[in-house]
Amino acid sequence: MNAEKYEYTADQDKLLYVFFSEGKKGVITKVVIYEKIAPNHYNLAFGDYDSVTDNISDKSVSNNGDTIKVLATVIQTMRDFFVERPHALIDIQGSTPLRTKLYQKIIYDNLLLIETDYKILAFKNKDAEPEKPDFSFNYFLFQISKR
């Protein structure tokens, strides 16, 4: 994705990334977390940080007018993550079917660029074997690894 990106900060382990979305609704703190779910296997969690509750909401809809820039920043954190863990697997699944569909569209729209550096597998449901994405089907989860 060759879009403009936000600057971000990362924790020492490169598992937590923070950046600020700036748009029509003001400044919104965004957080990307790579949660370890098995040895060398991580889940990408992403959402808005709520300083009142000290929680991250992966269901909030910011509508700040900068979706492409936000998603380009999340993708950049993945590149940074893979520098530290080149053999890792990352699972990407939206918090809702609609968000997973959005992620699928982004992957599809940028497939040629993504596939130069990354291998993408898709799962039709939680029990399915991974397969190369067909994109005429709505997938349950995507798994990305470095080539």
N, C-alpha and C positions, 0 to 999 in steps of 0.2 A: 504494500500500500504506500504509494508515494505522496500521501497527503501531509499537510502541516501537522506537527505534533506539539504537545505541551511538554515543557521541561518537567522532570519528575525526580524524586529522591527515592533511594532504596535503602533498606536496612543492610546491615553488614553481611547477612547471609544471602541477600538477593532473593528473598522470599516475600517481602512486603514492599510495595511501591505506592507512593502517594503523589498525586498531582492535583492541580486546581483547574476546573472547567470555568471558563469565563464567557458569559453570554448574556442573553436577554433577561435572565432571571438572577443575574449577579454571579458571584463566585461560589462554586460548589466543590467541596473536597471530595475527590475520587480516590478509591483505594483498590489496588490489585493485590491479591494474596495467592501465592502458590502453596496449596495445602498438600502435604505429603500424605498419600493414601496407601502406599506400598513402597517397598524399596525401589528407588529411582522412578517412581510414578507419582504424579501430582495432579491435583485438580485446580483449575484456574477459577478463582472466585473474584468477582468484581462488583463494585457498587458505590453508593454514596455514603460518606461518613456522616453520622449524626453525632455532633459533639454533646448534645444534651443526654442521650442515652449511652454514648460511647459504643455504638454499634454500627455495623455496616449493613445497609439495606441493598440487597440485590434485586429487589422488586420495585424500587422507586423509579419513577419516570421523571427525569429532570426537565426535559423539553427546554434545554438551555440554548438550542440552536447551533450546537457544535458537535453533533453526533459523529461526523466523519473524523474530526480532529481528536475526539475522545477515543474512538476505536483505533485510530492510527497510533495513539499513545499506548494503548493496551498492547497492541501488536509489537510496538517497540520494546515494551517491558519483557515480552516473550523472547525477543532476540537477546536481550541482556541476560535473562534467565539461562538461556541455552549456552551462553559463553561460559558460565560457571558449571553447567551440568549438560554437556553435549550429548550424553546418552540417555537423558531423561525422556519420559513420555508425559505429555500434558493432555488431560481430558478437558474438553470444552463443552459445556452444556448450559443452556440458558435456564434461568430460574422458572421460566414458563415456556410452554411450547412455542409461543409467539417469539420470544427472545431467541430460542434455539433456531427458529426459522430465519430470524434476522442474521444470526451468526453464519448460518448456512449460505445466505445470500452474499454476505461479505466474502466468505471463502470462495464461492463460485465466481464472483466478480473479479477477484484477484488471484485466481487459480494459477495462471501462468507465472506470475511473480512469486507466489508462495511456493510452488513446486520446484523452483530452482534450488531452494535451500532446505525445504521441509517435506516430509512424507505425511500424507493425510489419510487416515482411515475413518470410516463412519460405521455407526451401529444403528440398526433399525429399531432395536429395543434392548433392554438391559441384558437379555439372554442371547442375543444374536452374536454371531461371529463377525469380526470386523471385515469390512470390504472397502474397496476403492469407491469413493462417492460417485453416485450416478446423477445426482442433483435433480432428477425428475421425481425423486422420492423425498419426503420430509423425514430427516433422521432424528434420532433420539440423542445422540452424542457424537462428537468428533474427537479423534485422538491425533495429536501432532507430535512428531519426533523430528529430530535433525537428520538430514541425509548424511 
